[in-house]
């Protein structure tokens, strides 16, 4: 990953992504579209795609995001245990 500048707004949303993706994993959801994730998070699908694009190409158009992979990548790259716990 390059040293791309990531906005504070995106960084603030990471714990929410992490929490919702964790919930989806518990529900045995394997893939989710930006549209479906946007409904859960109450932000636009476009915002979801822009946010996740900051960290590389996680999704495929028409196929969505692999929930487990995205959860793992956000967790290991950008979350501290206290900042991204599901209790937040």
C-alpha contacts under 8 A as a table, 3 or more apart, distances in Angstrom:
res1	aa1	res2	aa2	distance
1	X	55	X	7.20
1	X	56	X	7.32
4	X	54	X	7.56
6	X	10	X	6.76
6	X	11	X	7.10
6	X	54	X	6.80
7	X	10	X	5.40
7	X	11	X	6.48
8	X	11	X	4.96
8	X	12	X	6.06
9	X	12	X	5.11
9	X	13	X	6.46
10	X	13	X	5.17
10	X	14	X	6.56
10	X	51	X	6.00
11	X	14	X	5.33
12	X	15	X	6.89
13	X	16	X	5.33
13	X	17	X	6.40
14	X	17	X	5.06
14	X	18	X	6.08
14	X	74	X	7.39
14	X	78	X	7.69
14	X	79	X	7.46
14	X	84	X	7.29
15	X	18	X	4.96
15	X	19	X	6.03
15	X	79	X	7.39
15	X	83	X	6.33
15	X	84	X	4.51
15	X	85	X	7.20
15	X	86	X	7.69
15	X	88	X	7.04
16	X	19	X	5.06
16	X	20	X	6.07
16	X	41	X	7.57
16	X	84	X	7.83
16	X	88	X	7.82
17	X	20	X	5.29
17	X	21	X	5.92
17	X	41	X	7.89
17	X	71	X	7.88
18	X	21	X	5.24
18	X	22	X	6.06
18	X	71	X	5.88
18	X	74	X	6.80
18	X	75	X	6.95
18	X	84	X	6.33
18	X	85	X	7.87
18	X	86	X	7.25
19	X	22	X	5.07
19	X	23	X	6.31
19	X	84	X	7.24
19	X	85	X	7.15
19	X	86	X	4.81
19	X	87	X	7.87
19	X	88	X	7.69
20	X	23	X	5.01
20	X	24	X	6.23
20	X	40	X	7.71
20	X	41	X	7.82
21	X	24	X	4.96
21	X	25	X	6.22
21	X	67	X	6.10
21	X	68	X	7.56
21	X	70	X	7.72
21	X	71	X	5.75
22	X	25	X	5.08
22	X	26	X	6.34
22	X	71	X	6.74
22	X	86	X	7.40
23	X	26	X	5.08
23	X	27	X	6.35
24	X	27	X	4.96
24	X	28	X	6.32
24	X	29	X	5.27
24	X	30	X	7.86
24	X	67	X	7.16
25	X	28	X	4.91
25	X	29	X	5.55
25	X	30	X	7.07
25	X	67	X	6.72
25	X	68	X	6.56
26	X	29	X	7.58
29	X	32	X	7.40
29	X	67	X	7.00
30	X	66	X	5.90
30	X	67	X	5.44
30	X	68	X	6.88
31	X	63	X	7.75
31	X	64	X	6.01
31	X	65	X	5.24
31	X	66	X	4.59
31	X	67	X	5.33
32	X	36	X	6.35
32	X	37	X	6.58
32	X	64	X	5.21
32	X	65	X	5.23
32	X	66	X	6.76
32	X	67	X	6.58
33	X	36	X	5.26
33	X	37	X	6.22
33	X	62	X	7.89
33	X	63	X	7.05
33	X	64	X	4.16
33	X	65	X	6.03
34	X	37	X	5.05
34	X	38	X	5.87
34	X	45	X	4.96
34	X	46	X	7.60
34	X	48	X	6.01
34	X	49	X	6.51
34	X	64	X	6.62
34	X	65	X	7.55
35	X	38	X	5.13
35	X	39	X	6.53
35	X	44	X	7.53
35	X	45	X	4.88
36	X	39	X	5.29
36	X	40	X	6.62
36	X	45	X	7.93
37	X	40	X	5.15
37	X	41	X	6.19
37	X	45	X	7.36
37	X	48	X	7.64
38	X	41	X	5.06
38	X	42	X	5.51
38	X	43	X	5.11
38	X	44	X	5.35
38	X	45	X	5.05
38	X	48	X	6.57
39	X	42	X	5.21
39	X	43	X	7.00
39	X	44	X	7.73
43	X	47	X	6.49
43	X	48	X	7.18
44	X	47	X	5.11
44	X	48	X	6.47
45	X	48	X	5.02
45	X	49	X	6.32
46	X	49	X	5.16
46	X	50	X	6.17
47	X	50	X	5.02
47	X	51	X	5.97
48	X	51	X	5.17
48	X	52	X	6.13
49	X	52	X	5.28
49	X	53	X	5.91
50	X	53	X	5.09
50	X	54	X	6.74
51	X	54	X	5.58
51	X	55	X	7.75
52	X	55	X	5.61
52	X	56	X	6.87
52	X	57	X	7.40
52	X	58	X	6.98
53	X	56	X	5.10
53	X	57	X	5.73
53	X	58	X	7.33
55	X	58	X	7.82
57	X	60	X	7.83
58	X	65	X	6.25
58	X	66	X	7.59
58	X	70	X	6.70
59	X	63	X	7.29
59	X	64	X	5.27
59	X	65	X	4.44
59	X	66	X	7.15
60	X	63	X	5.18
60	X	64	X	5.36
60	X	65	X	6.69
61	X	64	X	6.23
65	X	70	X	7.05
66	X	69	X	5.47
66	X	70	X	6.09
67	X	70	X	5.26
67	X	71	X	6.01
68	X	71	X	5.12
68	X	72	X	6.08
69	X	72	X	5.14
69	X	73	X	6.07
70	X	73	X	5.12
70	X	74	X	6.05
71	X	74	X	5.40
71	X	75	X	6.03
72	X	75	X	5.07
72	X	76	X	6.09
73	X	76	X	5.33
73	X	77	X	5.80
73	X	78	X	7.91
74	X	77	X	5.40
74	X	78	X	5.45
74	X	79	X	6.57
75	X	78	X	5.85
75	X	79	X	5.01
75	X	80	X	7.62
75	X	84	X	7.31
76	X	79	X	6.42
79	X	83	X	6.06
79	X	84	X	5.37
80	X	83	X	5.10
80	X	84	X	5.95
81	X	84	X	5.59
81	X	85	X	5.77
82	X	85	X	5.70
83	X	88	X	7.39
84	X	88	X	6.87
85	X	88	X	5.87
